């Protein structure tokens, strides 16, 4: 079965430190929004939603987090623990951030500005939408 996960590895320059950058074609969409997730309570999950239209890439800049993804037919988990490795979340992919370590700092870049109506927060509704019911 093909993977529903696409990992994005950004180029890194090593000099007297590390500089990681993303540009076209590394980021497969024009960035319309970015946000940070940090100071999370360890052990509490985050996310638990999908988007009708927004595409995102989630990077874990510091710490470690497990991303659980679901396309309505199959599920996968990916551990993010390197700042130059991101997970591409296409539209209509349910995602949960679990096993978030203390002091984890995440960056999310998104293809669309925030729109409340773009979020699907009910898992049963998501399943109905992905299975055409």
C-alpha positions in Angstrom: 0.0 0.0 0.0 1.4 3.4 -0.9 2.3 5.8 1.9 -0.1 8.6 2.7 2.9 10.5 4.2 5.2 12.7 2.3 8.3 13.9 4.1 10.0 17.1 3.2 13.7 17.4 3.9 15.0 21.0 3.7 18.6 21.8 2.6 21.0 22.7 5.4 24.2 24.7 5.2 26.8 23.9 7.8 29.3 26.7 8.6 29.9 27.9 12.1 26.3 26.7 12.8 23.4 25.3 10.9 21.2 27.2 8.5 18.2 25.4 7.1 16.0 27.0 4.4 12.9 26.2 2.4 12.1 27.6 -1.0 10.4 26.5 -4.2 10.3 23.5 -4.9 11.0 22.4 -1.4 7.7 23.9 -0.2 5.0 22.7 -2.7 2.7 25.7 -2.2 2.8 29.4 -1.7 2.9 30.1 2.0 -0.1 32.2 3.2 0.3 31.6 6.9 2.8 30.3 9.5 2.4 29.6 13.1 4.3 28.1 16.0 3.3 25.5 18.6 5.2 25.4 21.8 5.0 25.1 25.6 2.6 22.2 25.2 1.7 20.0 28.2 3.6 16.8 27.7 1.3 13.8 27.2 -1.6 15.8 25.9 -2.4 15.4 22.2 -3.0 18.3 19.8 -4.5 18.6 16.4 -7.4 16.2 16.0 -8.7 17.7 12.8 -8.4 17.8 9.0 -8.8 20.7 6.5 -11.1 20.8 3.5 -8.6 22.9 1.5 -5.5 23.9 3.4 -2.2 22.1 2.9 0.5 22.3 5.6 4.0 21.3 6.4 4.8 20.7 10.1 8.4 20.9 11.3 9.7 20.1 14.7 12.4 22.6 15.3 13.3 21.4 18.8 12.3 18.3 20.7 10.3 15.4 19.4 6.7 14.7 18.4 4.8 11.9 16.8 2.4 12.8 14.0 -0.5 10.4 13.4 -2.1 10.8 10.0 -5.3 9.3 8.6 -6.7 9.6 5.1 -10.0 7.8 5.9 -8.7 4.5 4.6 -5.3 4.0 6.2 -3.3 5.4 9.1 0.4 6.1 9.6 2.7 7.6 12.3 5.8 9.6 11.7 8.3 10.9 14.4 9.6 14.4 13.8 12.8 15.0 15.7 15.1 16.9 13.2 14.6 20.6 12.4 15.1 20.1 8.7 12.5 17.3 8.4 8.9 18.1 7.9 5.7 16.2 7.2 3.4 17.4 4.3 -0.2 17.4 5.4 -2.4 17.5 2.3 -6.0 18.6 2.4 -8.4 16.0 3.8 -5.7 14.4 6.0 -6.7 13.9 9.7 -3.8 14.6 11.9 -3.0 14.3 15.6 0.2 15.4 17.3 1.0 12.9 20.1 3.9 12.1 22.4 5.0 15.7 22.5 8.1 16.0 24.5 8.7 18.8 27.0 10.2 22.0 25.3 9.2 20.9 21.8 8.9 23.8 19.4 7.0 23.2 16.1 6.6 25.4 13.0 3.7 25.0 10.6 3.5 26.6 7.2 0.1 26.7 5.5 -1.2 27.3 2.0 -4.2 29.3 3.1 -5.0 32.0 5.8 -6.9 30.8 8.8 -10.6 30.1 8.0 -12.7 28.5 10.7 -15.0 26.8 8.1 -12.0 25.0 6.6 -11.5 22.8 9.7 -13.2 19.4 10.1 -13.1 18.7 13.9 -15.5 15.8 14.0 -13.8 12.5 13.1 -17.1 10.8 12.1 -17.8 13.7 9.7 -14.3 13.3 8.3 -14.8 9.6 7.6 -18.1 10.3 5.9 -16.5 13.0 3.7 -13.5 10.8 2.8 -15.7 7.8 1.9 -18.2 9.8 -0.1 -21.1 9.1 2.2 
